[in-house]
Amino acid sequence: MKNLIAELLVKLGEKEEESKELVAQIEALEIVVTSLVRHMAQDDQQKLIQSIEAAMDGASPDSPVPDGDSELLRAYIKKLLRHPRS
């Protein structure tokens, strides 16, 4: 029983480490995208935003995605492109 608990704790630790790495990757990408968008001309920004929004509207996943997940993704993309962090 102790071995099982120890194994589970090790796996939990590994998952937590993977999660931290993913969060760091996402934060890095957010910083890069925000910087790129801010340094674009306003006209180019609008074209990019419209292109991304059109791609999102036309995208249909192979498997059904819950509406909540789709809305979360759309909200985050909108926030990232239209209201980048300061």
PDB file with SEQRES, HELIX, SHEET and CRYST1 records, atoms N, CA, C and O in Angstrom:
SEQRES   1 A   86  MET LYS ASN LEU ILE ALA GLU LEU LEU VAL LYS LEU GLY          
SEQRES   2 A   86  GLU LYS GLU GLU GLU SER LYS GLU LEU VAL ALA GLN ILE          
SEQRES   3 A   86  GLU ALA LEU GLU ILE VAL VAL THR SER LEU VAL ARG HIS          
SEQRES   4 A   86  MET ALA GLN ASP ASP GLN GLN LYS LEU ILE GLN SER ILE          
SEQRES   5 A   86  GLU ALA ALA MET ASP GLY ALA SER PRO ASP SER PRO VAL          
SEQRES   6 A   86  PRO ASP GLY ASP SER GLU LEU LEU ARG ALA TYR ILE LYS          
SEQRES   7 A   86  LYS LEU LEU ARG HIS PRO ARG SER                              
HELIX    1 AA1 LYS A    2  ARG A   38  1                                  37    
HELIX    2 AA2 GLN A   42  GLY A   58  1                                  17    
HELIX    3 AA3 ASP A   67  ARG A   82  1                                  16    
CRYST1    1.000    1.000    1.000  90.00  90.00  90.00 P 1           1          
ATOM      1  N   MET A   1       0.828  -1.193   0.000  1.00  0.00           N  
ATOM      2  CA  MET A   1       0.000   0.000   0.000  1.00  0.00           C  
ATOM      3  C   MET A   1       0.874   1.260   0.000  1.00  0.00           C  
ATOM      4  O   MET A   1       0.566   2.230  -0.692  1.00  0.00           O  
ATOM      5  N   LYS A   2       1.959   1.245   0.773  1.00  0.00           N  
ATOM      6  CA  LYS A   2       2.859   2.394   0.810  1.00  0.00           C  
ATOM      7  C   LYS A   2       3.482   2.629  -0.560  1.00  0.00           C  
ATOM      8  O   LYS A   2       3.659   3.771  -0.984  1.00  0.00           O  
ATOM      9  N   ASN A   3       3.814   1.527  -1.253  1.00  0.00           N  
ATOM     10  CA  ASN A   3       4.400   1.658  -2.586  1.00  0.00           C  
ATOM     11  C   ASN A   3       3.412   2.299  -3.564  1.00  0.00           C  
ATOM     12  O   ASN A   3       3.794   3.127  -4.391  1.00  0.00           O  
ATOM     13  N   LEU A   4       2.158   1.912  -3.461  1.00  0.00           N  
ATOM     14  CA  LEU A   4       1.135   2.470  -4.328  1.00  0.00           C  
ATOM     15  C   LEU A   4       0.984   3.974  -4.084  1.00  0.00           C  
ATOM     16  O   LEU A   4       0.917   4.758  -5.031  1.00  0.00           O  
ATOM     17  N   ILE A   5       0.933   4.361  -2.839  1.00  0.00           N  
ATOM     18  CA  ILE A   5       0.812   5.779  -2.488  1.00  0.00           C  
ATOM     19  C   ILE A   5       2.047   6.547  -2.960  1.00  0.00           C  
ATOM     20  O   ILE A   5       1.930   7.655  -3.484  1.00  0.00           O  
ATOM     21  N   ALA A   6       3.226   5.959  -2.775  1.00  0.00           N  
ATOM     22  CA  ALA A   6       4.461   6.606  -3.222  1.00  0.00           C  
ATOM     23  C   ALA A   6       4.461   6.776  -4.737  1.00  0.00           C  
ATOM     24  O   ALA A   6       4.870   7.819  -5.247  1.00  0.00           O  
ATOM     25  N   GLU A   7       4.002   5.752  -5.459  1.00  0.00           N  
ATOM     26  CA  GLU A   7       3.930   5.818  -6.918  1.00  0.00           C  
ATOM     27  C   GLU A   7       2.967   6.916  -7.362  1.00  0.00           C  
ATOM     28  O   GLU A   7       3.263   7.689  -8.272  1.00  0.00           O  
ATOM     29  N   LEU A   8       1.819   6.968  -6.707  1.00  0.00           N  
ATOM     30  CA  LEU A   8       0.830   7.993  -7.043  1.00  0.00           C  
ATOM     31  C   LEU A   8       1.372   9.396  -6.781  1.00  0.00           C  
ATOM     32  O   LEU A   8       1.126  10.313  -7.565  1.00  0.00           O  
ATOM     33  N   LEU A   9       2.099   9.564  -5.698  1.00  0.00           N  
ATOM     34  CA  LEU A   9       2.689  10.870  -5.392  1.00  0.00           C  
ATOM     35  C   LEU A   9       3.735  11.262  -6.428  1.00  0.00           C  
ATOM     36  O   LEU A   9       3.824  12.428  -6.810  1.00  0.00           O  
ATOM     37  N   VAL A  10       4.522  10.300  -6.880  1.00  0.00           N  
ATOM     38  CA  VAL A  10       5.527  10.571  -7.914  1.00  0.00           C  
ATOM     39  C   VAL A  10       4.832  10.985  -9.204  1.00  0.00           C  
ATOM     40  O   VAL A  10       5.241  11.953  -9.847  1.00  0.00           O  
ATOM     41  N   LYS A  11       3.786  10.260  -9.587  1.00  0.00           N  
ATOM     42  CA  LYS A  11       3.057  10.588 -10.820  1.00  0.00           C  
ATOM     43  C   LYS A  11       2.401  11.963 -10.709  1.00  0.00           C  
ATOM     44  O   LYS A  11       2.396  12.737 -11.667  1.00  0.00           O  
ATOM     45  N   LEU A  12       1.851  12.258  -9.538  1.00  0.00           N  
ATOM     46  CA  LEU A  12       1.241  13.568  -9.319  1.00  0.00           C  
ATOM     47  C   LEU A  12       2.283  14.677  -9.454  1.00  0.00           C  
ATOM     48  O   LEU A  12       2.013  15.721 -10.047  1.00  0.00           O  
ATOM     49  N   GLY A  13       3.458  14.447  -8.909  1.00  0.00           N  
ATOM     50  CA  GLY A  13       4.547  15.418  -9.029  1.00  0.00           C  
ATOM     51  C   GLY A  13       4.960  15.626 -10.470  1.00  0.00           C  
ATOM     52  O   GLY A  13       5.231  16.753 -10.883  1.00  0.00           O  
ATOM     53  N   GLU A  14       5.011  14.535 -11.249  1.00  0.00           N  
ATOM     54  CA  GLU A  14       5.367  14.638 -12.663  1.00  0.00           C  
ATOM     55  C   GLU A  14       4.316  15.434 -13.426  1.00  0.00           C  
ATOM     56  O   GLU A  14       4.650  16.271 -14.265  1.00  0.00           O  
ATOM     57  N   LYS A  15       3.049  15.172 -13.134  1.00  0.00           N  
ATOM     58  CA  LYS A  15       1.965  15.899 -13.806  1.00  0.00           C  
ATOM     59  C   LYS A  15       2.015  17.387 -13.456  1.00  0.00           C  
ATOM     60  O   LYS A  15       1.786  18.238 -14.316  1.00  0.00           O  
ATOM     61  N   GLU A  16       2.307  17.693 -12.219  1.00  0.00           N  
ATOM     62  CA  GLU A  16       2.403  19.091 -11.799  1.00  0.00           C  
ATOM     63  C   GLU A  16       3.550  19.788 -12.532  1.00  0.00           C  
ATOM     64  O   GLU A  16       3.421  20.942 -12.942  1.00  0.00           O  
ATOM     65  N   GLU A  17       4.664  19.087 -12.693  1.00  0.00           N  
ATOM     66  CA  GLU A  17       5.811  19.657 -13.408  1.00  0.00           C  
ATOM     67  C   GLU A  17       5.459  19.898 -14.871  1.00  0.00           C  
ATOM     68  O   GLU A  17       5.814  20.937 -15.428  1.00  0.00           O  
ATOM     69  N   GLU A  18       4.762  18.947 -15.503  1.00  0.00           N  
ATOM     70  CA  GLU A  18       4.324  19.116 -16.888  1.00  0.00           C  
ATOM     71  C   GLU A  18       3.388  20.310 -17.004  1.00  0.00           C  
ATOM     72  O   GLU A  18       3.476  21.087 -17.955  1.00  0.00           O  
ATOM     73  N   SER A  19       2.501  20.449 -16.042  1.00  0.00           N  
ATOM     74  CA  SER A  19       1.554  21.558 -16.038  1.00  0.00           C  
ATOM     75  C   SER A  19       2.295  22.896 -15.942  1.00  0.00           C  
ATOM     76  O   SER A  19       1.946  23.850 -16.637  1.00  0.00           O  
ATOM     77  N   LYS A  20       3.303  22.965 -15.092  1.00  0.00           N  
ATOM     78  CA  LYS A  20       4.091  24.199 -14.951  1.00  0.00           C  
ATOM     79  C   LYS A  20       4.783  24.540 -16.262  1.00  0.00           C  
ATOM     80  O   LYS A  20       4.842  25.706 -16.653  1.00  0.00           O  
ATOM     81  N   GLU A  21       5.307  23.525 -16.941  1.00  0.00           N  
ATOM     82  CA  GLU A  21       5.976  23.763 -18.224  1.00  0.00           C  
ATOM     83  C   GLU A  21       4.991  24.300 -19.255  1.00  0.00           C  
ATOM     84  O   GLU A  21       5.312  25.224 -20.002  1.00  0.00           O  
ATOM     85  N   LEU A  22       3.790  23.721 -19.298  1.00  0.00           N  
ATOM     86  CA  LEU A  22       2.786  24.198 -20.246  1.00  0.00           C  
ATOM     87  C   LEU A  22       2.375  25.635 -19.950  1.00  0.00           C  
ATOM     88  O   LEU A  22       2.206  26.433 -20.872  1.00  0.00           O  
ATOM     89  N   VAL A  23       2.218  25.965 -18.697  1.00  0.00           N  
ATOM     90  CA  VAL A  23       1.861  27.333 -18.324  1.00  0.00           C  
ATOM     91  C   VAL A  23       2.969  28.290 -18.756  1.00  0.00           C  
ATOM     92  O   VAL A  23       2.682  29.370 -19.273  1.00  0.00           O  
ATOM     93  N   ALA A  24       4.216  27.913 -18.552  1.00  0.00           N  
ATOM     94  CA  ALA A  24       5.341  28.764 -18.956  1.00  0.00           C  
ATOM     95  C   ALA A  24       5.361  28.946 -20.473  1.00  0.00           C  
ATOM     96  O   ALA A  24       5.623  30.047 -20.959  1.00  0.00           O  
ATOM     97  N   GLN A  25       5.090  27.883 -21.222  1.00  0.00           N  
ATOM     98  CA  GLN A  25       5.051  27.979 -22.680  1.00  0.00           C  
ATOM     99  C   GLN A  25       3.939  28.916 -23.136  1.00  0.00           C  
ATOM    100  O   GLN A  25       4.141  29.738 -24.029  1.00  0.00           O  
ATOM    101  N   ILE A  26       2.775  28.791 -22.524  1.00  0.00           N  
ATOM    102  CA  ILE A  26       1.639  29.636 -22.891  1.00  0.00           C  
ATOM    103  C   ILE A  26       1.938  31.093 -22.569  1.00  0.00           C  
ATOM    104  O   ILE A  26       1.650  31.979 -23.373  1.00  0.00           O  
ATOM    105  N   GLU A  27       2.518  31.345 -21.396  1.00  0.00           N  
ATOM    106  CA  GLU A  27       2.870  32.717 -21.016  1.00  0.00           C  
ATOM    107  C   GLU A  27       3.881  33.308 -22.006  1.00  0.00           C  
ATOM    108  O   GLU A  27       3.762  34.466 -22.406  1.00  0.00           O  
ATOM    109  N   ALA A  28       4.863  32.511 -22.393  1.00  0.00           N  
ATOM    110  CA  ALA A  28       5.871  32.986 -23.343  1.00  0.00           C  
ATOM    111  C   ALA A  28       5.230  33.316 -24.688  1.00  0.00           C  
ATOM    112  O   ALA A  28       5.540  34.345 -25.289  1.00  0.00           O  
ATOM    113  N   LEU A  29       4.346  32.453 -25.156  1.00  0.00           N  
ATOM    114  CA  LEU A  29       3.673  32.712 -26.427  1.00  0.00           C  
ATOM    115  C   LEU A  29       2.789  33.956 -26.349  1.00  0.00           C  
ATOM    116  O   LEU A  29       2.705  34.726 -27.306  1.00  0.00           O  
ATOM    117  N   GLU A  30       2.141  34.145 -25.220  1.00  0.00           N  
ATOM    118  CA  GLU A  30       1.297  35.324 -25.045  1.00  0.00           C  
ATOM    119  C   GLU A  30       2.141  36.598 -25.109  1.00  0.00           C  
ATOM    120  O   GLU A  30       1.733  37.579 -25.729  1.00  0.00           O  
ATOM    121  N   ILE A  31       3.290  36.589 -24.485  1.00  0.00           N  
ATOM    122  CA  ILE A  31       4.183  37.746 -24.499  1.00  0.00           C  
ATOM    123  C   ILE A  31       4.655  38.039 -25.921  1.00  0.00           C  
ATOM    124  O   ILE A  31       4.674  39.193 -26.349  1.00  0.00           O  
ATOM    125  N   VAL A  32       5.035  36.994 -26.647  1.00  0.00           N  
ATOM    126  CA  VAL A  32       5.528  37.165 -28.017  1.00  0.00           C  
ATOM    127  C   VAL A  32       4.418  37.702 -28.921  1.00  0.00           C  
ATOM    128  O   VAL A  32       4.629  38.661 -29.662  1.00  0.00           O  
ATOM    129  N   VAL A  33       3.230  37.079 -28.858  1.00  0.00           N  
ATOM    130  CA  VAL A  33       2.122  37.522 -29.707  1.00  0.00           C  
ATOM    131  C   VAL A  33       1.730  38.956 -29.383  1.00  0.00           C  
ATOM    132  O   VAL A  33       1.511  39.761 -30.289  1.00  0.00           O  
ATOM    133  N   THR A  34       1.641  39.277 -28.109  1.00  0.00           N  
ATOM    134  CA  THR A  34       1.287  40.634 -27.701  1.00  0.00           C  
ATOM    135  C   THR A  34       2.290  41.642 -28.245  1.00  0.00           C  
ATOM    136  O   THR A  34       1.907  42.693 -28.758  1.00  0.00           O  
ATOM    137  N   SER A  35       3.555  41.325 -28.134  1.00  0.00           N  
ATOM    138  CA  SER A  35       4.594  42.227 -28.628  1.00  0.00           C  
ATOM    139  C   SER A  35       4.500  42.394 -30.143  1.00  0.00           C  
ATOM    140  O   SER A  35       4.616  43.507 -30.656  1.00  0.00           O  
ATOM    141  N   LEU A  36       4.292  41.301 -30.850  1.00  0.00           N  
ATOM    142  CA  LEU A  36       4.171  41.377 -32.308  1.00  0.00           C  
ATOM    143  C   LEU A  36       2.967  42.222 -32.728  1.00  0.00           C  
ATOM    144  O   LEU A  36       3.070  43.061 -33.623  1.00  0.00           O  
ATOM    145  N   VAL A  37       1.838  41.993 -32.081  1.00  0.00           N  
ATOM    146  CA  VAL A  37       0.624  42.735 -32.436  1.00  0.00           C  
ATOM    147  C   VAL A  37       0.799  44.221 -32.137  1.00  0.00           C  
ATOM    148  O   VAL A  37       0.388  45.068 -32.930  1.00  0.00           O  
ATOM    149  N   ARG A  38       1.402  44.537 -31.010  1.00  0.00           N  
ATOM    150  CA  ARG A  38       1.588  45.952 -30.651  1.00  0.00           C  
ATOM    151  C   ARG A  38       2.503  46.685 -31.616  1.00  0.00           C  
ATOM    152  O   ARG A  38       2.349  47.890 -31.817  1.00  0.00           O  
ATOM    153  N   HIS A  39       3.448  45.985 -32.213  1.00  0.00           N  
ATOM    154  CA  HIS A  39       4.399  46.634 -33.105  1.00  0.00           C  
ATOM    155  C   HIS A  39       3.948  46.644 -34.563  1.00  0.00           C  
ATOM    156  O   HIS A  39       4.683  47.097 -35.440  1.00  0.00           O  
ATOM    157  N   MET A  40       2.739  46.144 -34.822  1.00  0.00           N  
ATOM    158  CA  MET A  40       2.193  46.174 -36.173  1.00  0.00           C  
ATOM    159  C   MET A  40       1.480  47.501 -36.397  1.00  0.00           C  
ATOM    160  O   MET A  40       1.002  48.141 -35.460  1.00  0.00           O  
ATOM    161  N   ALA A  41       1.426  47.889 -37.645  1.00  0.00           N  
ATOM    162  CA  ALA A  41       0.629  49.068 -37.998  1.00  0.00           C  
ATOM    163  C   ALA A  41      -0.833  48.758 -37.704  1.00  0.00           C  
ATOM    164  O   ALA A  41      -1.258  47.606 -37.797  1.00  0.00           O  
ATOM    165  N   GLN A  42      -1.602  49.788 -37.348  1.00  0.00           N  
ATOM    166  CA  GLN A  42      -3.005  49.603 -36.963  1.00  0.00           C  
ATOM    167  C   GLN A  42      -3.797  48.882 -38.052  1.00  0.00           C  
ATOM    168  O   GLN A  42      -4.616  48.010 -37.758  1.00  0.00           O  
ATOM    169  N   ASP A  43      -3.554  49.244 -39.288  1.00  0.00           N  
ATOM    170  CA  ASP A  43      -4.248  48.622 -40.424  1.00  0.00           C  
ATOM    171  C   ASP A  43      -3.923  47.127 -40.503  1.00  0.00           C  
ATOM    172  O   ASP A  43      -4.808  46.296 -40.707  1.00  0.00           O  
ATOM    173  N   ASP A  44      -2.653  46.807 -40.340  1.00  0.00           N  
ATOM    174  CA  ASP A  44      -2.228  45.405 -40.374  1.00  0.00           C  
ATOM    175  C   ASP A  44      -2.794  44.621 -39.186  1.00  0.00           C  
ATOM    176  O   ASP A  44      -3.140  43.447 -39.318  1.00  0.00           O  
ATOM    177  N   GLN A  45      -2.883  45.273 -38.037  1.00  0.00           N  
ATOM    178  CA  GLN A  45      -3.481  44.635 -36.863  1.00  0.00           C  
ATOM    179  C   GLN A  45      -4.914  44.229 -37.155  1.00  0.00           C  
ATOM    180  O   GLN A  45      -5.320  43.102 -36.869  1.00  0.00           O  
ATOM    181  N   GLN A  46      -5.675  45.148 -37.724  1.00  0.00           N  
ATOM    182  CA  GLN A  46      -7.078  44.870 -38.010  1.00  0.00           C  
ATOM    183  C   GLN A  46      -7.233  43.738 -39.025  1.00  0.00           C  
ATOM    184  O   GLN A  46      -8.114  42.890 -38.885  1.00  0.00           O  
ATOM    185  N   LYS A  47      -6.380  43.726 -40.040  1.00  0.00           N  
ATOM    186  CA  LYS A  47      -6.424  42.641 -41.027  1.00  0.00           C  
ATOM    187  C   LYS A  47      -6.127  41.301 -40.367  1.00  0.00           C  
ATOM    188  O   LYS A  47      -6.801  40.308 -40.643  1.00  0.00           O  
ATOM    189  N   LEU A  48      -5.126  41.268 -39.502  1.00  0.00           N  
ATOM    190  CA  LEU A  48      -4.764  40.038 -38.797  1.00  0.00           C  
ATOM    191  C   LEU A  48      -5.914  39.569 -37.909  1.00  0.00           C  
ATOM    192  O   LEU A  48      -6.272  38.391 -37.924  1.00  0.00           O  
ATOM    193  N   ILE A  49      -6.485  40.475 -37.148  1.00  0.00           N  
ATOM    194  CA  ILE A  49      -7.596  40.134 -36.250  1.00  0.00           C  
ATOM    195  C   ILE A  49      -8.777  39.600 -37.047  1.00  0.00           C  
ATOM    196  O   ILE A  49      -9.372  38.590 -36.671  1.00  0.00           O  
ATOM    197  N   GLN A  50      -9.120  40.265 -38.138  1.00  0.00           N  
ATOM    198  CA  GLN A  50     -10.238  39.813 -38.962  1.00  0.00           C  
ATOM    199  C   GLN A  50      -9.957  38.445 -39.571  1.00  0.00           C  
ATOM    200  O   GLN A  50     -10.851  37.604 -39.662  1.00  0.00           O  
ATOM    201  N   SER A  51      -8.726  38.228 -39.984  1.00  0.00           N  
ATOM    202  CA  SER A  51      -8.345  36.938 -40.564  1.00  0.00           C  
ATOM    203  C   SER A  51      -8.459  35.812 -39.536  1.00  0.00           C  
ATOM    204  O   SER A  51      -8.965  34.732 -39.839  1.00  0.00           O  
ATOM    205  N   ILE A  52      -7.987  36.074 -38.330  1.00  0.00           N  
ATOM    206  CA  ILE A  52      -8.052  35.061 -37.270  1.00  0.00           C  
ATOM    207  C   ILE A  52      -9.495  34.786 -36.890  1.00  0.00           C  
ATOM    208  O   ILE A  52      -9.881  33.630 -36.715  1.00  0.00           O  
ATOM    209  N   GLU A  53     -10.300  35.840 -36.759  1.00  0.00           N  
ATOM    210  CA  GLU A  53     -11.701  35.652 -36.406  1.00  0.00           C  
ATOM    211  C   GLU A  53     -12.450  34.894 -37.500  1.00  0.00           C  
ATOM    212  O   GLU A  53     -13.305  34.062 -37.196  1.00  0.00           O  
ATOM    213  N   ALA A  54     -12.143  35.169 -38.762  1.00  0.00           N  
ATOM    214  CA  ALA A  54     -12.770  34.442 -39.870  1.00  0.00           C  
ATOM    215  C   ALA A  54     -12.365  32.973 -39.846  1.00  0.00           C  
ATOM    216  O   ALA A  54     -13.186  32.091 -40.096  1.00  0.00           O  
ATOM    217  N   ALA A  55     -11.095  32.716 -39.543  1.00  0.00           N  
ATOM    218  CA  ALA A  55     -10.622  31.330 -39.457  1.00  0.00           C  
ATOM    219  C   ALA A  55     -11.317  30.594 -38.316  1.00  0.00           C  
ATOM    220  O   ALA A  55     -11.666  29.421 -38.450  1.00  0.00           O  
ATOM    221  N   MET A  56     -11.517  31.282 -37.198  1.00  0.00           N  
ATOM    222  CA  MET A  56     -12.210  30.670 -36.064  1.00  0.00           C  
ATOM    223  C   MET A  56     -13.661  30.364 -36.420  1.00  0.00           C  
ATOM    224  O   MET A  56     -14.186  29.314 -36.048  1.00  0.00           O  
ATOM    225  N   ASP A  57     -14.312  31.282 -37.141  1.00  0.00           N  
ATOM    226  CA  ASP A  57     -15.710  31.065 -37.537  1.00  0.00           C  
ATOM    227  C   ASP A  57     -15.831  29.892 -38.504  1.00  0.00           C  
ATOM    228  O   ASP A  57     -16.815  29.152 -38.468  1.00  0.00           O  
ATOM    229  N   GLY A  58     -14.830  29.722 -39.367  1.00  0.00           N  
ATOM    230  CA  GLY A  58     -14.883  28.654 -40.357  1.00  0.00           C  
ATOM    231  C   GLY A  58     -14.360  27.318 -39.873  1.00  0.00           C  
ATOM    232  O   GLY A  58     -14.519  26.303 -40.552  1.00  0.00           O  
ATOM    233  N   ALA A  59     -13.745  27.310 -38.719  1.00  0.00           N  
ATOM    234  CA  ALA A  59     -13.152  26.066 -38.201  1.00  0.00           C  
ATOM    235  C   ALA A  59     -14.235  25.153 -37.647  1.00  0.00           C  
ATOM    236  O   ALA A  59     -15.152  25.588 -36.950  1.00  0.00           O  
ATOM    237  N   SER A  60     -14.100  23.886 -37.977  1.00  0.00           N  
ATOM    238  CA  SER A  60     -14.997  22.894 -37.383  1.00  0.00           C  
ATOM    239  C   SER A  60     -14.148  21.694 -36.991  1.00  0.00           C  
ATOM    240  O   SER A  60     -13.587  21.020 -37.854  1.00  0.00           O  
ATOM    241  N   PRO A  61     -14.051  21.426 -35.698  1.00  0.00           N  
ATOM    242  CA  PRO A  61     -13.202  20.332 -35.228  1.00  0.00           C  
ATOM    243  C   PRO A  61     -13.724  18.970 -35.678  1.00  0.00           C  
ATOM    244  O   PRO A  61     -14.918  18.797 -35.926  1.00  0.00           O  
ATOM    245  N   ASP A  62     -12.798  17.997 -35.780  1.00  0.00           N  
ATOM    246  CA  ASP A  62     -13.167  16.642 -36.169  1.00  0.00           C  
ATOM    247  C   ASP A  62     -14.096  15.993 -35.153  1.00  0.00           C  
ATOM    248  O   ASP A  62     -14.986  15.224 -35.514  1.00  0.00           O  
ATOM    249  N   SER A  63     -13.885  16.306 -33.896  1.00  0.00           N  
ATOM    250  CA  SER A  63     -14.735  15.745 -32.845  1.00  0.00           C  
ATOM    251  C   SER A  63     -15.517  16.880 -32.193  1.00  0.00           C  
ATOM    252  O   SER A  63     -15.065  18.025 -32.174  1.00  0.00           O  
ATOM    253  N   PRO A  64     -16.679  16.558 -31.663  1.00  0.00           N  
ATOM    254  CA  PRO A  64     -17.472  17.618 -31.022  1.00  0.00           C  
ATOM    255  C   PRO A  64     -16.746  18.225 -29.818  1.00  0.00           C  
ATOM    256  O   PRO A  64     -16.218  17.516 -28.961  1.00  0.00           O  
ATOM    257  N   VAL A  65     -16.741  19.532 -29.784  1.00  0.00           N  
ATOM    258  CA  VAL A  65     -16.105  20.255 -28.679  1.00  0.00           C  
ATOM    259  C   VAL A  65     -17.223  20.931 -27.890  1.00  0.00           C  
ATOM    260  O   VAL A  65     -18.095  21.572 -28.477  1.00  0.00           O  
ATOM    261  N   PRO A  66     -17.204  20.794 -26.580  1.00  0.00           N  
ATOM    262  CA  PRO A  66     -18.249  21.459 -25.781  1.00  0.00           C  
ATOM    263  C   PRO A  66     -18.281  22.963 -26.054  1.00  0.00           C  
ATOM    264  O   PRO A  66     -17.240  23.595 -26.231  1.00  0.00           O  
ATOM    265  N   ASP A  67     -19.485  23.523 -26.084  1.00  0.00           N  
ATOM    266  CA  ASP A  67     -19.646  24.954 -26.364  1.00  0.00           C  
ATOM    267  C   ASP A  67     -18.851  25.818 -25.402  1.00  0.00           C  
ATOM    268  O   ASP A  67     -18.293  26.842 -25.796  1.00  0.00           O  
ATOM    269  N   GLY A  68     -18.799  25.412 -24.150  1.00  0.00           N  
ATOM    270  CA  GLY A  68     -18.057  26.178 -23.156  1.00  0.00           C  
ATOM    271  C   GLY A  68     -16.581  26.280 -23.502  1.00  0.00           C  
ATOM    272  O   GLY A  68     -15.963  27.328 -23.314  1.00  0.00           O  
ATOM    273  N   ASP A  69     -16.014  25.184 -24.011  1.00  0.00           N  
ATOM    274  CA  ASP A  69     -14.597  25.186 -24.399  1.00  0.00           C  
ATOM    275  C   ASP A  69     -14.361  26.099 -25.594  1.00  0.00           C  
ATOM    276  O   ASP A  69     -13.381  26.843 -25.633  1.00  0.00           O  
ATOM    277  N   SER A  70     -15.265  26.036 -26.569  1.00  0.00           N  
ATOM    278  CA  SER A  70     -15.138  26.897 -27.754  1.00  0.00           C  
ATOM    279  C   SER A  70     -15.231  28.364 -27.372  1.00  0.00           C  
ATOM    280  O   SER A  70     -14.457  29.192 -27.852  1.00  0.00           O  
ATOM    281  N   GLU A  71     -16.181  28.680 -26.506  1.00  0.00           N  
ATOM    282  CA  GLU A  71     -16.351  30.067 -26.079  1.00  0.00           C  
ATOM    283  C   GLU A  71     -15.152  30.558 -25.277  1.00  0.00           C  
ATOM    284  O   GLU A  71     -14.743  31.712 -25.406  1.00  0.00           O  
ATOM    285  N   LEU A  72     -14.595  29.686 -24.457  1.00  0.00           N  
ATOM    286  CA  LEU A  72     -13.407  30.044 -23.682  1.00  0.00           C  
ATOM    287  C   LEU A  72     -12.248  30.374 -24.615  1.00  0.00           C  
ATOM    288  O   LEU A  72     -11.539  31.358 -24.407  1.00  0.00           O  
ATOM    289  N   LEU A  73     -12.060  29.552 -25.639  1.00  0.00           N  
ATOM    290  CA  LEU A  73     -11.002  29.793 -26.619  1.00  0.00           C  
ATOM    291  C   LEU A  73     -11.234  31.103 -27.356  1.00  0.00           C  
ATOM    292  O   LEU A  73     -10.314  31.905 -27.513  1.00  0.00           O  
ATOM    293  N   ARG A  74     -12.453  31.317 -27.804  1.00  0.00           N  
ATOM    294  CA  ARG A  74     -12.772  32.557 -28.524  1.00  0.00           C  
ATOM    295  C   ARG A  74     -12.557  33.789 -27.637  1.00  0.00           C  
ATOM    296  O   ARG A  74     -12.017  34.800 -28.088  1.00  0.00           O  
ATOM    297  N   ALA A  75     -12.979  33.696 -26.394  1.00  0.00           N  
ATOM    298  CA  ALA A  75     -12.821  34.831 -25.472  1.00  0.00           C  
ATOM    299  C   ALA A  75     -11.352  35.128 -25.233  1.00  0.00           C  
ATOM    300  O   ALA A  75     -10.951  36.290 -25.172  1.00  0.00           O  
ATOM    301  N   TYR A  76     -10.548  34.083 -25.099  1.00  0.00           N  
ATOM    302  CA  TYR A  76      -9.130  34.310 -24.846  1.00  0.00           C  
ATOM    303  C   TYR A  76      -8.442  34.896 -26.078  1.00  0.00           C  
ATOM    304  O   TYR A  76      -7.595  35.780 -25.951  1.00  0.00           O  
ATOM    305  N   ILE A  77      -8.796  34.416 -27.253  1.00  0.00           N  
ATOM    306  CA  ILE A  77      -8.218  34.962 -28.487  1.00  0.00           C  
ATOM    307  C   ILE A  77      -8.601  36.432 -28.633  1.00  0.00           C  
ATOM    308  O   ILE A  77      -7.768  37.265 -28.988  1.00  0.00           O  
ATOM    309  N   LYS A  78      -9.873  36.744 -28.356  1.00  0.00           N  
ATOM    310  CA  LYS A  78     -10.323  38.135 -28.444  1.00  0.00           C  
ATOM    311  C   LYS A  78      -9.552  39.009 -27.468  1.00  0.00           C  
ATOM    312  O   LYS A  78      -9.103  40.100 -27.816  1.00  0.00           O  
ATOM    313  N   LYS A  79      -9.404  38.521 -26.245  1.00  0.00           N  
ATOM    314  CA  LYS A  79      -8.664  39.283 -25.228  1.00  0.00           C  
ATOM    315  C   LYS A  79      -7.216  39.496 -25.668  1.00  0.00           C  
ATOM    316  O   LYS A  79      -6.671  40.590 -25.519  1.00  0.00           O  
ATOM    317  N   LEU A  80      -6.606  38.458 -26.205  1.00  0.00           N  
ATOM    318  CA  LEU A  80      -5.201  38.526 -26.609  1.00  0.00           C  
ATOM    319  C   LEU A  80      -5.000  39.503 -27.758  1.00  0.00           C  
ATOM    320  O   LEU A  80      -4.026  40.255 -27.771  1.00  0.00           O  
ATOM    321  N   LEU A  81      -5.918  39.495 -28.725  1.00  0.00           N  
ATOM    322  CA  LEU A  81      -5.742  40.335 -29.906  1.00  0.00           C  
ATOM    323  C   LEU A  81      -6.280  41.755 -29.730  1.00  0.00           C  
ATOM    324  O   LEU A  81      -5.656  42.716 -30.179  1.00  0.00           O  
ATOM    325  N   ARG A  82      -7.419  41.886 -29.086  1.00  0.00           N  
ATOM    326  CA  ARG A  82      -8.052  43.196 -28.979  1.00  0.00           C  
ATOM    327  C   ARG A  82      -7.712  43.951 -27.701  1.00  0.00           C  
ATOM    328  O   ARG A  82      -7.748  45.181 -27.673  1.00  0.00           O  
ATOM    329  N   HIS A  83      -7.384  43.219 -26.653  1.00  0.00           N  
ATOM    330  CA  HIS A  83      -7.053  43.839 -25.372  1.00  0.00           C  
ATOM    331  C   HIS A  83      -5.813  43.176 -24.791  1.00  0.00           C  
ATOM    332  O   HIS A  83      -5.888  42.547 -23.736  1.00  0.00           O  
ATOM    333  N   PRO A  84      -4.669  43.310 -25.464  1.00  0.00           N  
ATOM    334  CA  PRO A  84      -3.452  42.650 -24.968  1.00  0.00           C  
ATOM    335  C   PRO A  84      -3.037  43.179 -23.611  1.00  0.00           C  
ATOM    336  O   PRO A  84      -3.328  44.317 -23.244  1.00  0.00           O  
ATOM    337  N   ARG A  85      -2.352  42.324 -22.880  1.00  0.00           N  
ATOM    338  CA  ARG A  85      -1.944  42.745 -21.534  1.00  0.00           C  
ATOM    339  C   ARG A  85      -0.999  43.927 -21.584  1.00  0.00           C  
ATOM    340  O   ARG A  85      -0.242  44.100 -22.539  1.00  0.00           O  
ATOM    341  N   SER A  86      -1.055  44.724 -20.555  1.00  0.00           N  
ATOM    342  CA  SER A  86      -0.238  45.949 -20.487  1.00  0.00           C  
ATOM    343  C   SER A  86       1.144  45.653 -20.007  1.00  0.00           C  
ATOM    344  O   SER A  86       1.965  46.563 -19.889  1.00  0.00           O  
TER     345      SER A  86                                                      
END                                                                             
